[in-house]
Amino acid sequence: MPRFFILSILFLGLTLSSCGDDKPSKRYVSDSSGNINQLSVIIDNDNWNGELGELIRDYFAADYKGLPQQEPHFTLKQIPPSIFTGFARKNRLFIKVEQTEKPMLTKVVDSFAKPQIGYVISAQKKSDFKKLLEENSPKIIKEFQQTEIKERQRRIKKSSLDASTIQKEFGITMDLPTAYRYAKTEDNFIWLRKDIKHGGMEVLAYEVPKETIKANDSILENIIKMRDSIGQKYIPGPTESSHMSTEKAYAPYLFETKIDGHFAYEIKGTWEVKGFFMGGPFLTYAVELEDKFLILEGFVFKPSASKRNQMIEIEAILRSAKFKK
């Protein structure tokens, strides 16, 4: 067969193949990496050690709310721009500082890995950098938080506990790691526990009548009173007369949020056992239903150690709650 004829057939085949596939090719992006709440900051050493780096730390390494001791919201990892290549680009969260004449903030999603969210902060003057951070840091922090909660939930789903007992009692599904076990199950009360080094992590679920939490100026006071009554009834301390209660020295934080589309009060604070050196952070969601509140709560006991990542796990678990349709 003539060589020209063979080449013509090959060319025709390639042409038909390319014409038949008019869909844009998808670029492969590898999985992201990094510890929970680790934020890469791409900035040169001089700026990181100067005023600009201090501004970034003020916003993104500010105290994580609801912990008994100071812990940063994010663990910051500075990376000089020259080495922001290859594996260094795979972290889920990043902020990149660039110098340009026009101040701007650019959102970058799944550009180097997936899932990944980053922000490029561009400006020439330090005053413009400061303004961009002041105006946008709350939004950026919220998006970073949501990304890390989703990532923790994704990891939990890989190996989750049989939560059918919770579903039968409260009509919800919830994802918990298999390291948790049922510590107490009673009518209208479920307590799950996970043992950790020198402590434990606890998850509670129970319901209270609608009138327990009235929508007035005393909402937080009502919720604290409710928590303390449950602690006295179900969560004993080391002695017969002791029990878990809300620490009064520090007022809890109160927010409004949604759990699976339902309005909920979110409370972050610290708990204690009076008379004993026991305490730690707690997170409570009071989810409003038609005639009651479903209470989803978690708390951590881990003395003299970091508790931030444990509370992120607690939040990921509680926010995974889904109501039966």
C-alpha positions in Angstrom: 0.0 0.0 0.0 1.5 3.4 -0.9 2.9 5.3 2.0 1.0 8.5 1.0 -2.3 6.5 1.2 -1.5 5.2 4.7 -0.7 8.6 6.0 -3.9 10.1 4.5 -6.0 7.5 6.3 -4.3 8.2 9.6 -4.8 12.0 9.1 -8.5 11.5 8.3 -9.0 9.3 11.3 -7.4 11.9 13.6 -9.5 14.7 12.0 -12.8 12.8 12.4 -11.9 11.9 16.0 -11.2 15.5 16.9 -14.3 16.9 15.2 -16.5 14.4 16.9 -15.3 15.5 20.4 -16.2 19.2 20.7 -16.3 19.2 24.5 -13.6 21.2 26.3 -11.0 19.0 27.9 -11.0 18.9 31.7 -7.8 19.6 33.5 -6.9 17.0 36.1 -6.5 18.4 39.6 -5.1 16.3 42.4 -6.5 16.0 45.9 -5.6 18.8 48.3 -3.7 18.2 51.5 -2.8 19.7 54.8 -3.9 19.5 58.4 -7.3 20.8 59.5 -7.3 24.6 59.9 -3.8 25.0 58.4 -3.6 28.2 56.2 -0.7 28.8 53.8 0.4 32.4 53.5 2.4 33.1 50.3 4.4 36.2 51.1 8.1 37.1 51.0 10.1 37.0 54.2 10.5 40.8 54.6 6.8 41.5 54.4 5.9 38.5 56.6 8.3 39.8 59.4 7.0 43.3 59.0 3.7 45.3 59.3 1.9 43.3 56.5 2.6 40.0 58.2 1.4 41.4 61.5 -1.9 42.4 59.9 -2.4 38.9 58.5 -1.7 37.4 61.9 -4.1 39.8 63.6 -7.0 38.6 61.5 -6.3 34.9 60.7 -4.4 33.9 63.9 -6.9 35.7 66.2 -8.3 33.7 69.1 -10.6 30.8 68.3 -13.9 31.6 70.1 -15.1 29.5 73.0 -11.9 27.9 74.2 -10.6 28.2 77.8 -7.2 29.2 76.6 -5.8 31.2 73.7 -5.5 29.3 70.5 -5.2 30.7 67.0 -8.1 30.4 64.6 -5.8 29.1 61.9 -2.3 27.6 62.0 -0.4 29.9 59.7 2.4 28.5 57.5 4.4 31.2 55.6 5.7 30.2 52.2 8.0 32.5 50.1 6.6 33.0 46.6 9.7 31.4 45.0 8.9 28.0 46.5 5.1 28.1 46.0 5.3 25.3 43.5 4.5 21.6 43.3 3.3 20.0 46.5 3.4 23.4 48.3 0.4 24.4 46.2 -1.8 21.5 47.4 -2.9 22.9 50.7 -6.7 23.4 50.9 -6.5 27.0 52.2 -4.1 29.8 51.1 -3.7 33.5 50.9 -1.2 35.0 48.4 0.1 38.5 48.7 1.1 40.2 45.4 2.2 43.8 44.6 0.2 45.5 41.9 -0.8 49.1 41.2 -4.5 48.5 41.4 -5.8 47.1 44.8 -7.9 44.0 44.3 -9.0 40.7 45.9 -9.2 37.6 43.7 -10.9 34.4 44.8 -9.2 31.2 43.5 -11.1 27.9 43.7 -9.6 24.4 43.0 -6.9 25.9 40.9 -4.0 23.8 42.1 -5.8 21.0 44.0 -9.4 20.0 45.0 -11.1 21.0 47.3 -9.2 24.2 47.6 -10.0 27.8 48.2 -7.5 30.7 48.1 -7.5 34.5 48.0 -4.9 36.6 46.2 -4.6 40.0 47.9 -3.0 42.5 45.5 -2.0 46.1 46.2 1.0 48.5 46.1 0.5 50.5 49.3 0.3 49.0 52.8 -2.7 51.1 53.5 -4.5 49.4 50.6 -3.6 46.0 51.9 -4.9 47.0 55.3 -8.2 48.2 53.8 -8.7 45.0 51.8 -8.1 42.9 54.9 -10.4 45.0 57.1 -13.2 44.8 54.6 -12.9 41.2 53.5 -11.4 39.1 56.3 -14.7 38.2 57.9 -16.0 36.8 54.6 -12.7 35.0 53.9 -12.6 33.5 57.4 -16.2 32.2 57.1 -15.4 30.5 53.8 -12.2 29.0 55.2 -14.2 27.7 58.2 -16.9 26.1 56.0 -14.2 24.5 53.8 -12.6 22.9 56.9 -15.9 21.7 58.3 -16.8 20.0 55.0 -13.3 18.4 54.8 -13.7 17.0 58.4 -17.1 15.7 57.5 -15.7 14.1 54.3 -13.1 12.3 56.4 -15.7 11.1 58.9 -17.9 9.7 56.2 -15.2 7.4 55.1 -15.6 5.3 58.3 -18.7 6.4 60.3 -20.5 4.9 63.3 -23.9 3.2 63.0 -26.1 6.0 64.2 -29.4 4.2 63.8 -30.1 4.7 67.5 -30.1 8.5 67.1 -32.3 8.2 64.0 -34.9 6.1 65.8 -35.0 8.5 68.9 -34.9 11.9 67.2 -35.6 11.3 63.5 -32.2 12.6 62.3 -29.1 11.1 60.7 -25.7 12.1 62.0 -22.2 11.2 60.9 -19.7 10.3 63.7 -16.3 8.6 63.6 -16.3 4.9 64.6 -14.1 5.9 67.5 -17.2 7.1 69.3 -19.4 4.7 71.4 -22.7 5.0 73.1 -22.2 6.0 76.7 -25.8 6.4 77.7 -29.1 5.9 75.9 -32.4 6.8 77.6 -35.8 8.1 76.5 -35.1 11.5 75.0 -31.3 11.5 75.8 -28.3 10.0 74.0 -24.7 10.4 75.0 -21.8 9.3 72.9 -18.2 9.3 73.9 -14.7 9.2 72.3 -11.6 8.5 74.4 -8.6 10.6 73.6 -5.2 10.9 75.3 -5.7 12.3 78.8 -9.4 13.1 78.2 -12.5 12.6 76.1 -14.9 14.0 73.6 -18.6 13.9 74.2 -21.7 14.3 72.0 -25.2 14.7 73.4 -28.7 14.8 71.8 -32.0 15.5 73.6 -35.2 17.5 73.1 -36.9 20.2 75.3 -40.3 21.8 75.0 -40.6 25.0 72.9 -41.2 27.2 75.9 -37.9 26.3 77.5 -36.1 28.7 75.2 -38.2 31.9 74.7 -37.3 34.4 72.1 -36.6 37.3 74.4 -33.8 39.1 76.0 -33.1 36.1 78.2 -32.4 33.6 75.5 -28.8 32.9 76.6 -29.8 32.7 80.2 -32.6 30.2 79.3 -30.2 28.0 77.4 -27.6 28.1 80.2 -30.3 27.1 82.7 -31.4 24.3 80.4 -27.8 23.0 80.0 -27.2 23.0 83.7 -30.4 21.1 84.4 -29.3 18.4 81.9 -25.8 18.3 83.4 -27.2 17.8 86.9 -29.5 15.0 85.7 -27.3 13.1 83.3 -23.6 14.1 83.5 -22.2 13.4 87.0 -18.8 14.6 88.3 -16.2 12.7 90.4 -18.5 12.8 93.5 -22.1 12.1 94.0 -23.0 15.8 94.5 -21.0 17.1 91.6 -22.0 17.5 87.9 -21.2 19.4 84.8 -22.4 23.0 84.5 -21.8 26.1 82.4 -18.8 28.1 83.7 -20.2 31.5 84.9 -16.9 33.4 84.9 -16.9 33.7 81.1 -20.1 34.6 79.3 -20.8 32.2 76.4 -21.0 33.4 72.8 -24.5 33.4 71.2 -25.0 33.2 67.4 -27.9 32.4 65.0 -27.4 29.8 62.3 -29.2 27.0 60.5 -28.9 23.2 60.8 -30.2 21.4 57.7 -32.4 24.4 56.9 -33.8 24.8 60.4 -33.2 27.9 62.5 -30.9 27.3 65.4 -29.2 29.1 68.2 -25.4 28.4 68.4 -23.7 28.7 71.8 -20.0 28.5 72.4 -18.6 28.6 75.9 -16.8 26.6 78.6 -18.1 24.1 81.1 -16.8 23.1 84.6 -17.3 20.7 87.5 -17.4 22.9 90.6 -14.9 22.0 93.3 -12.8 20.0 90.8 -10.1 21.0 88.3 -12.3 19.8 85.4 -13.5 21.9 82.5 -13.3 22.6 78.8 -15.1 24.1 75.8 -18.6 23.2 74.6 -20.7 23.8 71.5 -24.5 23.7 71.6 -27.1 24.0 68.8 -30.7 24.5 69.9 -32.5 23.6 66.7 -36.0 25.1 66.5 -38.7 22.6 65.4 -42.5 23.0 65.2 -43.3 22.3 68.9 -39.8 21.8 70.5 -36.1 22.4 70.3 -33.7 19.6 69.4 -30.5 20.1 71.4 -27.2 18.9 69.8 -24.2 19.4 71.9 -20.6 18.5 72.2 -17.8 19.2 74.7 -14.2 18.3 75.2 -12.1 17.4 78.3 -8.4 17.7 77.4 -6.5 19.5 80.2 -3.4 21.5 79.5 -3.5 20.8 75.8 -4.8 22.3 72.6 -8.6 21.7 72.0 -9.3 23.7 68.8 -9.2 20.7 66.4 -11.3 18.6 68.7 -13.9 21.4 68.7 -13.8 21.5 64.9 -14.6 17.8 64.8 -17.5 18.4 67.3 -18.9 21.1 65.0 -18.5 18.9 61.9 -20.4 16.1 63.7 -23.2 18.3 64.9 -23.6 20.2 61.6 -23.9 16.8 59.8 -27.4 16.3 61.3 -30.1 15.7 58.6 -33.8 15.5 59.4 -35.9 12.8 57.9 -38.1 14.2 55.1 
